[in-house]
Amino acid sequence: MTFIAPCLFGLESILAFEAGRIGGGNIVTTDGRVQFDGDISMIPRANLRLRTAERICILLGSFKAETFQQLIDESEKLPFEDFIGANDAFPVTGWTLKSKLFSMSSCQSIIKKAAVNRLMKMHKRQFLPEKGAVYRIRFSVMKDIFTVMLDTTGAGLHKRGYRTEAGDAPIKETLAAGIIDLARVRADDTVYDPMCGSGTFLIEAAMRAMSIAPGLLRDFAAEKWGLIPGGMWRDERELAKSEINRDVKFRAVGSDIDPAVLKIAAANAKRAGVDGCIRFEQRDIKDFEADSGIVVCNPPYGERLLEDAGAQKLFREMGRVMKKQPGAGYYIIGPEEFERAFGRKADRRRKLYNGMIQCHLYMYFK
């Protein structure tokens, strides 16, 4: 099979490496997605293990269509029956961009009609009840090129299962995992987050350090598919559990000025099974200290935030307490003007998207 794993812009190279590490072949990277090959066991393996993927989809086909007639003709050629049974449900969702067929709802209806026509013909049915397992069909259209897929994941992979509550504007788990990868967090590191909020950075760092697969606390859409033997999911889960290593020197410290959000962070860490290596404490950023280890943080920012005197004061304060030291590395998400307020140019910067907000990861490690 060929799989497509969408990801946040800026994380493609990290996800491509992850896909190769779990056995994906013929890896192709494009903006916002990674494509790779694998057999049926890749469905549970990729869902359970990939930290920066947003979901795992099976590629049904790709084609060019500039008219609705072309769209239905090409869609009816897709092998829906290889996956979807005569009684199964198959809702259709998708998006279009820079294409002649720009109406998402019209494309959605036509692909649904094509799937119905194909399935009735191949299953020799006059009617499809759609009462069985759910096989969600997803499509994307970019410059008249349609990509039609089956979603194996269900709720996005950023929903690990440990964060049932969050503070204001929490960072997405998949983005946090990508930044932890860029920071090269290892099993013997100490990681700090002086504005930890609900603890996502530190939890993702601990899970990586202990080799805890990110999908172990949740279930997936494809677990209900008859296509995949239940034993395959069980075996992949047991293998992932067997690889967990809690005998590591990794430690993390999270601080925040809000005691309520610290309680949320502690509860999240406990659900993730990493509370034993993370300490949370109430502390203002002006009192932050770290002469070694790795510091990651996502300070408050947004449109025109640096015009506000309070925000500029915060970034200047961060520049003061996050001193240039040989034993410490700093990885900070911020807006375009962050370096000027912080007081130092980053050793490296990387454009990322925190949700729909463009930002940069500023890396200080020299």
N, C-alpha and C positions, 0 to 999 in steps of 0.2 A: 504494500500500500504506500501511497504518498500522503504525507501529513503536512498540514500548514499550522504553524503556531504563531498567532499574532502577538506582538509585544509593544510596549511603549517605545516611542521614537527615542533613539539613543542607546537602546539596550540590545540591538540586533547582534552585535559581535559576541556579547556575553551569552545570549541564548544559543547562538550557533555552536559555541564551544560546549555548552551544556548538552545540546542535542547529540553532538559527536561522542561525548563521554558516556551517554547511555546506549550507544550503539546505532544511532541514526546514520544513514548513508546518503550519498549524493546530496549533500547539504547546499542549499542555495539561499542566499541572504538578499532581501530587498527591503525597502523602507517599511518599517513597521511589521515585518513578518519574517519567519524563517521556515523554509520548506525542507523536508527530509524524508527518507524512505525507511520503512521498517515492516516487520510482519505484524500479525494481529496482537502479539504480546506487547507491542509498543504502545497500545492504547492505555492499558493500566500503568505501564512503566512511566510513560511520559507524563500522564496526569499526576501520578504520585510524586515524581522526582523533580520536574523542571521548576526552578525557582522564579524565573523571570518571564515565563510564558503567560499570556492572559487566558488562553484556552487551547485545546488540541482538537483540530478538525481533520477529517479525512477528505482529501481532494476527490471530488467526483468528476470534475472536468473543467476545462477552461476554453473559451472561444470568443470570437469577435461577433458582436451583433449591433447593428445600427438601426434596425426596425423591429417592431414587435413580432412580425412574422418570422424574422430570423431568430429572434429570442425563443419563441416556442418551438421552432423546428430544431434548433440546436439543443435545447433543454430536453426534448423528448428522446434524444440519443443517449442521455446519461444513464448509467446503470443503477438506478434507484432500487430496483428489485434485488440487487446483490446484498442489500442491507435491510431494506424496509419490507416487512411482511404484509400480508393482505389485511391484517387487522390493526396494524400499528398506526399511530398518529404521526403526522409529519408537518408541523407548522413551518412557515417560511418567514425569515427575516433577512434584512440586508441593508446595504447603503450604496449610493451612486455618487460619483465625483467626475466632473469634466467629461461627461458622456452625452451623446445625443438622446439616449433614453434616460432622462434625468428624474422621472417620477418613480420614487421608491415603491409607492403602493401599487402602481401599475406593473412594475417589474415583479414585485412580490406575487401579485395575482396570476401573472402569466407563468411564472416558474411553478407555482402551485398547480395550475391547470395542466402543465406539461407533465408534472410528476403523477398526477391523477391518471392522465391518459396512459402513461407508460405502465404504471402499476396495474391498472385494470387489464391492460392487454397482456402483460407478462404473467400476472397471477390468474388470468382468465376469470375475472370477476366483473359483475355489472355495478357493484356498489362497494365502497370502502368505508367501513364503520369508524375507523380511527379510534378504537377503544383500547388498544394495547399500549405497548411501550412507546415512549416519545423519541422520535428521531428528528431533531431540529435541523432543518435545511437552512444554511446560511449562504448568502451570496454577497459578493462585492463587485463593483463595476468601476473601473478606472480607465478613462480614455477609450471607452467602448469595448474593453476587454472584460468579459464576465468570468468570475471564478465562483464555482458552485461547490459547496462543501457540506459535510455532515458534522455537527458539533457533538463531540463525545463527552464534553465536560459538564455542561449545565451552568450553574452559577460560576462566574469567573474564577480563575485559579488564584486571584489575589485574596479570595475569601478562604483563608486557611482553616478557619474554625476556632482559632484561639481569641480573636478580637471581636467579642460580642458587644463591647462598648468602646467608644473612642472620644478623644477630646475634640477641640475645634480644628478643622482643616487637617485631619490626619494624613500622613503620607501613605501612599498605596504600598501594600506589602511587597508587590513585585518590584516596584521602584526601589524600595529600601533594600531588597535582596541584591539588586543590581549594583547599588552603591557599595554595599558590603563587599561584593566581589571586586569592585574597582579599588577598594581600600585594602584588598588582599588580607582580609582577616583570617587568621589561622587558629589552630586549636590551643595554642599557648599564649594568645594575645590577651591584653586587657583593653576593653573598649568603653569609652565614655560617651554619654549624650547629655549635655548640660541643659537641654530644653526637650526632655524626653517625651513629653505628652503621654500618650497611651503605651509607650515603650516599644514601638514597632521596630526601630533600628536595632535595639539591643536584643530583642527576641529573635529577629532574623539572623543576627550575628551569632547568637548562641546556638540556634538550630544548625547553622552552617558548621560551626566549630565542632559540634557533637555528631555531625552527619545524620541529623534528623530530617527525613524526607518531608517536604512542606505539605504534602497532601494526606498525611496519615490520619488527621482528625476529621476528615470529611468524606462524603460520598460523591459519586459522579453519575451523570446521565447514562453513560454506557454500561454501568453495572446492571441495569435493567434490560439490556439488550440480549436477546436470545443468541445473537451472533457470537458472543464471547463466553466461553465456559466460566462458571462461577469460580472454579478452582484456579483459574488463571489470575483473577483478582486476588484471591486468598494467597497464592504463592508469591505474587509480587509484594503484597503487604508484609508477609512474613519475612521475605528477603530484606526488605527495607528496614524492618524492625531489628533484624539480626545485625545490621551494619551500624546501629546507633552505638556511639562510644561516649559514655558519660565520664570516663576516667581521663579527663583532660584538665589542663591548667587554666583554661579560659575563664576569665572573670569580666563582669561588666558592672558599670555604675551609672545609674540614671538619676538625674536631678531635675527639679522643676519647682517653680514658686507656688504652684497650685496643689494643695494637699489632696483635693478631690480627684484630680487626674492621676495622681500618684497611686491612689487606691485602685483605680481602673488598670493602670499599668501592671501593678503587682498581681491583680487577678488574671490579667491576660497572660503574664509570664507563667503563672501556675497552670493555667489551662494548656499552655504549650509544653509544659513539662520541663521548663528551664529555670524555674524560680530559685533553684539551689545555687545558681552561679551569678545571679543578678541582684544587686543591692540598689534599692530606691531610697532617695532622701530628699527632703525639702530644702532647696537652696536657691538663692538668687544667682543669676549669671555673674554678677560682680564678685562673687566669692568662689568662683570656679577655679580649680587647680588641677593640672595634669602635667607632670614633667616627663612622662613617658606614656607609651600606649597610643591607641588610635582614637581620635575624637570624631564623631559624626553627628551632625545636627541639621535640623530643618527650621531655622528661625522664622518668625512671622514675616511674610512679605505678600505683596499683591500689587495691583495696579496703583501707581503713583505713591507707593508706600514710603519711598525714600524722601518724598516731599514733606513728610511728617517729621517733626523734630524728635518725637519719641523714638521713631524707627532709626533715624540716623544715630541717636544716642546709643541705642541697643547695639548697632553694628560697630560703633567706635569702642564700646565697652568690650565687645567680643574681641576686637583687635588688641585691646590692652591685656586681657587675661589669657588669650591664646597666643602665648609668646613663642617666638621662633626658637625651638630647642631641638637638639639632635635626636632625642629619644621619642619625640611626639610627632604624629601626623594628623592633619586636620582635613576633613572632608565635609564641606559645607554647601548646602543648596542655597542659592540666592539669585536675585535679579541681576540684570545687566550691570547696574552701577555699584554692585556690592563691594568690589575691590577698593574703590575710592574711599568709601566710608570705613571699611575694615582697616585700611592703612597699608596694605601690602598686596602686591601682584601675586597671583597664584602661580605655583610652579607648573601647573597644568589646569586646563579648564575643559569641560565637556558639556555640550548642549544637551539638555534633557527636557522632558515634559512631565510636570507634576499634575496629573489629570490633563486638563486642557491648557494649563498655564505653562508657557515657555520659561525655562529657567536655566541656570548653569550650575554644574557641580564644580566648586572651586577646591582644588587639591593643593595642599601645602605639605610637602614631605621632605624637603631638602634642608 
